[in-house]
Amino acid sequence: MVDELAELATEAALEGERQFVLTLGGYALEIPGATLVTHEKIPVPRFNFVQEMGVGPERQTAFFERALDHYFQRALRPTFRVPLPVPEHVDRGLRRLGFRPRAETLSLLLSTDRPPTKFAPDVEVRVAERKEIDLVASFWSTPEERPEFRTALDIAWSHPNPHEAMAPLLATLNGDPVASALVYRYRTSAGLHAVATQPSARGRGAASELVAFARAHDPVGSGVRYSIFADSRRLESRLEQLGFRPAREFQEYDLPHDAALAIPAPGPAGPPQWRPPRRSARGNSSPS
């Protein structure tokens, strides 16, 4: 029963992450074996990834062609997320297409009942005010992406759909804003997204205080379970100290920056893999 509840909480967290991209103007396309999460106007891997959910060896060629065609037509470079352990045929297929595994895996962590520890007493955290939306947006977007991101954030923050809520957080040090995060709730799952700290303030506990504040104050309402992603063992260890535990681990695959957005030629044509059914003298088809 415990394992079943943990699995449901993990799936709810992954669904919440997809909804986070959707509420900021993206969309998700489901195909056999995966969900293609896409945001055409914010072309970053964080918003453009393939969530692999199980592809058989006999169907992977069509799967990869369909997935890559979706992104390459839009000049987007997707990231493939594959749950560990990675099936050998999936790893081989991605490498053949030019994708390379990242050095460290990606972990999804869920909150536990253990209260978070306060790491930096001199860091103050609060929910951002609506008039600070430009400051909030500046933590996560480049100048080119900022107008689109700001507009999407304003809509999701001010006009949430049913079953969702968003709360940007700001951390200040000596009165100056040094870090920010987005807390997004979808139904009973709340994800901590886009935790970012200014370079001059890194290593002083501001990011940890953002996470601890969210868990202690429930800025998007009570009765939720929190989730967060860690892309390094060091970060995962810190989050465990903040009352989280690993729930699922993924290997991410990226295209090198100099790779062409094209699907390799399949090679010389082979014999047909099937034959159309022959028709009997009575006009009925029969299997060949």
ZIMO-V257822 format. One record per residue. SS is DSSP state (H for helix, E for strand, L for the rest). OMEGA is omega in whole degrees, 0 to 359 (999 if undefined). BURIAL is b if it has 16 or more other C-alpha atoms within 10 Angstrom, else e. Layout:
ss:SS omega:OMEGA burial:BURIAL
ss:SS omega:OMEGA burial:BURIAL
//
This chain:
ss:L omega:179 burial:e
ss:H omega:180 burial:e
ss:H omega:180 burial:e
ss:H omega:179 burial:e
ss:H omega:178 burial:e
ss:H omega:179 burial:e
ss:H omega:178 burial:e
ss:H omega:179 burial:e
ss:H omega:178 burial:b
ss:H omega:179 burial:b
ss:H omega:178 burial:e
ss:H omega:178 burial:b
ss:H omega:179 burial:b
ss:H omega:176 burial:b
ss:H omega:178 burial:e
ss:H omega:179 burial:b
ss:H omega:178 burial:b
ss:H omega:179 burial:b
ss:H omega:177 burial:b
ss:H omega:178 burial:b
ss:H omega:180 burial:b
ss:H omega:184 burial:b
ss:H omega:176 burial:b
ss:L omega:173 burial:b
ss:L omega:179 burial:b
ss:L omega:177 burial:b
ss:E omega:180 burial:b
ss:E omega:179 burial:b
ss:E omega:179 burial:e
ss:E omega:173 burial:e
ss:E omega:179 burial:e
ss:L omega:176 burial:e
ss:L omega:183 burial:b
ss:E omega:169 burial:b
ss:E omega:180 burial:b
ss:E omega:179 burial:b
ss:E omega:191 burial:b
ss:E omega:170 burial:b
ss:L omega:187 burial:b
ss:L omega:185 burial:b
ss:L omega:174 burial:e
ss:L omega:191 burial:b
ss:L omega:178 burial:b
ss:L omega:181 burial:b
ss:H omega:181 burial:b
ss:H omega:182 burial:e
ss:H omega:181 burial:b
ss:L omega:183 burial:b
ss:E omega:177 burial:b
ss:E omega:177 burial:b
ss:E omega:183 burial:b
ss:E omega:183 burial:b
ss:L omega:178 burial:e
ss:L omega:180 burial:e
ss:L omega:180 burial:b
ss:L omega:180 burial:e
ss:H omega:183 burial:e
ss:H omega:184 burial:e
ss:H omega:188 burial:e
ss:H omega:180 burial:b
ss:H omega:178 burial:e
ss:H omega:179 burial:e
ss:H omega:182 burial:b
ss:H omega:180 burial:b
ss:H omega:182 burial:e
ss:H omega:181 burial:e
ss:H omega:183 burial:b
ss:H omega:177 burial:b
ss:H omega:179 burial:b
ss:H omega:183 burial:b
ss:H omega:184 burial:b
ss:H omega:176 burial:e
ss:L omega:181 burial:e
ss:L omega:180 burial:e
ss:L omega:179 burial:e
ss:L omega:177 burial:b
ss:L omega:183 burial:b
ss:L omega:168 burial:b
ss:E omega:174 burial:b
ss:E omega:174 burial:b
ss:E omega:182 burial:b
ss:E omega:179 burial:b
ss:E omega:175 burial:b
ss:L omega:356 burial:e
ss:L omega:182 burial:e
ss:L omega:176 burial:e
ss:L omega:184 burial:e
ss:H omega:183 burial:e
ss:H omega:177 burial:e
ss:H omega:177 burial:b
ss:H omega:181 burial:b
ss:H omega:180 burial:e
ss:H omega:180 burial:e
ss:H omega:178 burial:b
ss:H omega:179 burial:e
ss:H omega:180 burial:e
ss:L omega:176 burial:b
ss:L omega:180 burial:b
ss:E omega:181 burial:b
ss:E omega:180 burial:b
ss:E omega:175 burial:b
ss:L omega:184 burial:e
ss:L omega:180 burial:e
ss:L omega:182 burial:e
ss:L omega:178 burial:b
ss:E omega:181 burial:b
ss:E omega:170 burial:b
ss:E omega:180 burial:b
ss:E omega:178 burial:b
ss:E omega:180 burial:b
ss:E omega:175 burial:b
ss:L omega:179 burial:e
ss:L omega:182 burial:e
ss:L omega:181 burial:e
ss:L omega:181 burial:e
ss:L omega:177 burial:b
ss:L omega:176 burial:e
ss:L omega:185 burial:e
ss:L omega:187 burial:b
ss:L omega:182 burial:e
ss:L omega:182 burial:e
ss:L omega:178 burial:e
ss:E omega:177 burial:b
ss:E omega:180 burial:b
ss:E omega:178 burial:b
ss:E omega:173 burial:b
ss:E omega:181 burial:b
ss:L omega:175 burial:b
ss:L omega:183 burial:e
ss:H omega:181 burial:e
ss:H omega:180 burial:e
ss:H omega:186 burial:e
ss:H omega:178 burial:b
ss:H omega:177 burial:e
ss:H omega:180 burial:e
ss:H omega:183 burial:b
ss:H omega:184 burial:b
ss:H omega:181 burial:e
ss:L omega:190 burial:b
ss:L omega:187 burial:b
ss:L omega:174 burial:b
ss:L omega:179 burial:e
ss:H omega:180 burial:e
ss:H omega:183 burial:e
ss:H omega:191 burial:b
ss:H omega:181 burial:b
ss:H omega:180 burial:e
ss:H omega:181 burial:e
ss:H omega:181 burial:b
ss:H omega:180 burial:b
ss:H omega:180 burial:b
ss:H omega:179 burial:b
ss:H omega:180 burial:b
ss:H omega:181 burial:b
ss:H omega:182 burial:e
ss:H omega:181 burial:b
ss:H omega:186 burial:b
ss:H omega:185 burial:e
ss:L omega:181 burial:e
ss:L omega:172 burial:e
ss:L omega:174 burial:e
ss:L omega:177 burial:e
ss:L omega:179 burial:e
ss:E omega:177 burial:b
ss:E omega:179 burial:b
ss:E omega:179 burial:b
ss:E omega:172 burial:b
ss:E omega:179 burial:b
ss:E omega:176 burial:b
ss:E omega:173 burial:b
ss:E omega:181 burial:b
ss:E omega:177 burial:b
ss:E omega:185 burial:b
ss:L omega:178 burial:e
ss:L omega:181 burial:e
ss:E omega:177 burial:e
ss:E omega:184 burial:b
ss:E omega:182 burial:b
ss:E omega:181 burial:b
ss:E omega:178 burial:b
ss:E omega:175 burial:b
ss:E omega:173 burial:b
ss:E omega:182 burial:b
ss:E omega:179 burial:b
ss:E omega:170 burial:b
ss:E omega:186 burial:b
ss:L omega:185 burial:b
ss:L omega:179 burial:b
ss:E omega:179 burial:b
ss:E omega:181 burial:b
ss:E omega:173 burial:b
ss:E omega:188 burial:b
ss:E omega:170 burial:b
ss:E omega:175 burial:b
ss:E omega:186 burial:b
ss:E omega:179 burial:b
ss:E omega:176 burial:b
ss:L omega:183 burial:e
ss:H omega:183 burial:e
ss:H omega:183 burial:e
ss:H omega:182 burial:e
ss:L omega:180 burial:e
ss:L omega:182 burial:e
ss:L omega:172 burial:e
ss:L omega:183 burial:b
ss:H omega:180 burial:b
ss:H omega:178 burial:b
ss:H omega:180 burial:b
ss:H omega:176 burial:b
ss:H omega:181 burial:b
ss:H omega:180 burial:b
ss:H omega:180 burial:b
ss:H omega:181 burial:b
ss:H omega:181 burial:b
ss:H omega:185 burial:b
ss:H omega:188 burial:e
ss:H omega:177 burial:e
ss:L omega:184 burial:b
ss:L omega:178 burial:b
ss:L omega:178 burial:b
ss:L omega:182 burial:e
ss:L omega:176 burial:e
ss:L omega:180 burial:e
ss:L omega:173 burial:b
ss:E omega:185 burial:b
ss:E omega:177 burial:b
ss:E omega:179 burial:b
ss:E omega:178 burial:b
ss:E omega:174 burial:b
ss:E omega:181 burial:b
ss:L omega:175 burial:b
ss:L omega:178 burial:e
ss:H omega:180 burial:e
ss:H omega:179 burial:e
ss:H omega:179 burial:e
ss:H omega:179 burial:b
ss:H omega:179 burial:e
ss:H omega:180 burial:e
ss:H omega:176 burial:b
ss:H omega:176 burial:b
ss:H omega:179 burial:b
ss:L omega:175 burial:b
ss:L omega:176 burial:b
ss:E omega:175 burial:b
ss:E omega:179 burial:b
ss:E omega:179 burial:b
ss:E omega:179 burial:b
ss:E omega:184 burial:b
ss:E omega:183 burial:b
ss:E omega:167 burial:b
ss:E omega:178 burial:b
ss:E omega:178 burial:b
ss:E omega:180 burial:b
ss:E omega:169 burial:b
ss:E omega:172 burial:b
ss:L omega:184 burial:e
ss:L omega:182 burial:e
ss:L omega:180 burial:e
ss:L omega:178 burial:e
ss:L omega:178 burial:e
ss:L omega:181 burial:b
ss:L omega:178 burial:e
ss:L omega:181 burial:e
ss:L omega:178 burial:e
ss:L omega:183 burial:e
ss:L omega:183 burial:e
ss:L omega:182 burial:e
ss:L omega:180 burial:e
ss:L omega:178 burial:e
ss:L omega:179 burial:e
ss:L omega:179 burial:e
ss:L omega:180 burial:e
ss:L omega:179 burial:e
ss:L omega:176 burial:e
ss:L omega:177 burial:e
ss:L omega:181 burial:e
ss:L omega:175 burial:e
ss:E omega:180 burial:e
ss:E omega:180 burial:e
ss:L omega:181 burial:e
ss:L omega:181 burial:e
ss:L omega:178 burial:e
ss:L omega:178 burial:e
ss:L omega:178 burial:e
ss:E omega:176 burial:e
ss:E omega:183 burial:e
ss:L omega:180 burial:e
ss:L omega:999 burial:e
//
